[in-house]
Amino acid sequence: MAAEAHRLQKLIVWGSGTSKTVEVELDCAVICKWRSEEEGKQAFYYYCYMGARQRGSIHYLALMPLGVSKSIGEGRVNPEGIEACHKFCGEVFGNRKHNLLSMTDGAAAYRCRCEQCKQWFEEHHWVNHSRKPRGEFSRPIDAAVADVAIGETRAAIAGTMTLDKEWGLLKAPLPRNISAKTPAEIERCDLLVRAQQFRRMISTGDRWSAWIVLNVRDANFKQVIGNAEISNLLTIMGLDVKTQYDSTSKLRYGSIMLMTDQDHDGSHIKGLLINLIHFWWPSLAKMNGFLKEFITPIVKVWKESSNNGARREETSFFSMNQYEAWKAQQERKGFKSKYYKGLGTSTAKEAKEYFRDIEQHEIKFKWTGEQDGEAIDLAFNKKRADDRKDWINGYEDGTYVDHTRGSVGYTDFVHKELVQFAKYDVQRSVPSLVDGFKPSQRKVLFCAFKKKLRNDIKVAQFVGYISEQSAYHHGEVSLENTIVNLAQNFVGSNNTNLLVPSGQFGTRLQGGKDHAAARYIYTRLSPVTRILFHPDDDNVLQYLDDEGLVIEPKWYCPILPTVLMNGADGIGVGWSTNIPNYNPREIIRNLRMMLRGMPMAEMHPWYKGFQGSILPNDREPGKYEVTGVIRKRDGTTLEITELPVKNWTQNYKEFLEELMPKDGKKGEESSESTIEDFREYHTESSVHFVVTMTPEKMRAAERAGLEKTFKLKSSLATSNMVLFDAEGKIT
């Protein structure tokens, strides 16, 4: 076995065609792994190699065998392996740039370390994959052989070589019928940018995952270059921020294909990439087809055969509006459906079907005129927030991009697809005036009522129930936080918590962020909740429908305006809202006066348990001054027993630490400090700092004002109380 490996070290395996005239990038995998008995112990061996995969092709592979590595990372260096490495680097990298070099586990020991090879390795981004998690590039030999047997194409496995099932060694060079692409063909290769990893279901093109792209329109050059995702994209494509391109000949790839989830968030990611290219390289955005998208179904419907369960009359929908239009016109009896939350919902079989029929899933973006640039600027220019309000309000429900066409203009994308994300984002961020809920909060309450949640249930378990019974399509962590927020009752949170916090649901120490994990805490309905949301109203509410499942109503109708009792805040596209809490007793008093036809009394913000003051600002109508509590105990001691609303204890502690002497200096040496020391005597519901100062610093603080010196004043405004009305219009 070792002799066979050494023989292979002398080979450099090339495919046929013009392989030596094109740029390549490197791919790698541990081809085989076997065991043997040595001195009564099991020893593991790996056959190591360097592999150069031609960019844009999954078939062409240049291999340079290195040798046998015993166990993991224990390469056995020999002159033949080093000589082969030197020759390989010269063949692959000589006078070439922008290639990626990878090596198998244990292969680093064989690398040639001459100055020339060292330079090539540095220029071409060498990565030693032995630093990766163990086993990432290791594949059992039987699995590799099975792939070959069923004819699957895997980089560095099937289609590039054959494997000896018994010995697990390379036995033949590349198949003769595989030829390398020409440079012109490489120009037409796509860089596939995906919003998340597609589980490597198939080997096609290049793999890049989990991209979060910055809105570059209002960012400076340093911010753009400092963004990891954008920096990676520039490197991969060979883009220069300071260069305008009249063709793609100088780029590593001829186009960028965007592959995201097909939901509204996926549309946002596509929009950010479009914005990036249009802002920095408008000439590329104007090249029809430089940007493409790969669409996948968001919903599939089918009828199931009674004989073998096979699907028939299967139809894929690429937008929810398209699906809703189909439901309105189609008799749905006998049809089954499946919602595809993201790329990961598709099975391996479905993924292969998508790429096998890639023409049906590829849509090119095209430039139709200056109105395209105006549309992109409208969506992403931060100075046009008011214009975006008109943009969102002007959207007609049921409008969507026609995905049966092979191209889409940027204007259509912005006004028919991206606007849906904007509207949906506002709906998730701004509550309803009627019940004070955002959609996720309404789903929680609906499921609590449906389950008659009078006894404690673990929050993590309740999350699963809500996802199932209310068709919740987002992350579990977000839903966990929604439940926790509805149950919190510390100062600055809810005046009336609708769920009971059975466990550690957070305190004012960190504003609720110190709550325990969902698997440790329990909740149930508060007794007051069913008084506010009377059961007699349930039968007259307008319930929504999701795939035949009755879910939460359009809105609940509480007997008191809960949005005023517990307040609300949120930021969406074009809109934000900030509603302070009010005293439930004052709300009840005003409702009674209104029912009697009497004028209502003015109400002011009020937070349960808050010991400070909230007073109207005489200079600015609609604003309030919120002041904590501080008192002078003696000539050197202050006592702080309340902080402004939503100013959390931990943050204030860090502020006090900044006022203390640096490096432990005391007395006269601490002239730049404000305080000498402080002590803490808090409870989970109260604040208590005792601060010590020098007499001189005390007098200076009193002259400036204790509240100002110790930042115990903040403000509240009632000028941004934005809500959705009963008809779903934002007001």
C-alpha angles and dihedrals in degrees: 000000000000090000090053091050092051090050090054091050089073093057130090106193116210131179122233125264129046095328096139093056099058134071115258138193126208130252129180146188137163101255099196146005129191140170134225138177115256119175090337094307133105113250122192122213130194128197105223131200145156116241131198114200118195111245113254095016130093094190108054115079131168113204131198111187113216107181144260123318119202111221115334120324097357100116119182108224119213132169094244092057093049092048091050090050091052092050092046093052090051093050095046106032106026108129091346132119142193096039125139119225124202133172135200124251109288094013096107091080090065097050117122109243102196117132093254094052090043090056092048091049092051094047094048099047101250114206121193103212092197084085090063121091110293114267096019092120097029120101125180111249094235090056091050092050090048089056090054091047094056092044099243118158113234126170108256092003125061120021092026104059144352124244128220103232094207101046101021095223133134106268107171139026124243117310112268094234093064115093131182123249120253122242089256091056091049089056087064095050117117126229102222109215113190131191092222139001113288091211091254089272091161136010109243132139118326127329122229122158147187100021120180109184126205122233095246098184094093098024125104125236093262092054092049095050091043092057106100096212094050092044090053091049092051091051095046095047096037090236123165117204091212095052130083114207128216091184140008095245092108094048127088091231131034096220145003120237117200117212113183139147109289094234129094094277089055089054089054092053090050089049092053091052091048090049091051094053095041095049099046102026109022090164090063092048088054091056104096110236098013086113117044136169130218108215125204128186120274092191132019125192128190146152118244122228113239092216106053104358092247118156120249134178088023115180128185124210122199098195134032091235090056089051093047090051090052092050091052093055103032133077100237099193111130094014123123122200140198128198114218105211094184146338090286091063091071117090124233089256092052092047091055090049090054093053094040087059095036095148090065092051100043119090122180123216112228133194112236100175145297089310086074092061090047091052093051091048090050091055099046111023105107091208092063099066092127091051089053090057090059089043092056095041090049094057114111114218113243095036114126143156115272103240093186090077121083096230141031131199120236091240092056091047092053098042099038106031113015091047088061089060090049093051093044091048091055091048090053092048105039121058130222120265090221101060103003092237136130114216095264092050090049090052091052093052093044092055092044089055093044092051092043087230101205096134128059118275126185110256092228089053092046090053090059091049092051093049090053100041101039102034093243107185103186138079122305093228091060090052092047090054091049091055092046092050092051090054100044117111107171121122109290096025123076126347087201115023111207094202128048116245103225099179136003105335095162136276139228087267090087102004094262095309089111092070119131123255117281092249091064103046134070136203144182138176116294113238090241094055097077089046091056093042102039116209091226089070094057095084095054098048122108105244122202126231128223116183091330092312115122107227137171122327124259085255139337122238110224121190089237128040099257091187088069095043096052102020126217142228135184144144124222137160107304095350140066131177135205118179119173124217121265133200111269091213092056090047091053091047092052093047090054091049091049091051089052092051093248125136114265123239121244113262128210129200114277132183122198112247095008110141099189130079133271110194133170116260106240093201097050118038113218093031131101133200113228114200131186126214123266128160136180112243096182141329094298105023134078128184121210112194103163137033128203114275113284092010099124125217097239093052091049091049089056089050091053091049089058089056093055126094115279121240093010095293117161139194117350092004090063097065093136093053127086101205135030100213144328138212130208128222102164130152125202089268105031139055124224124169123168110201126193123204139169115263090248093053090046092055091047091050092050091051091052092041124263094239091051095044092050096038095241094148129083136154140241125202131202094191097093103054098141120171143159114254126222091276093053095254117136116239 
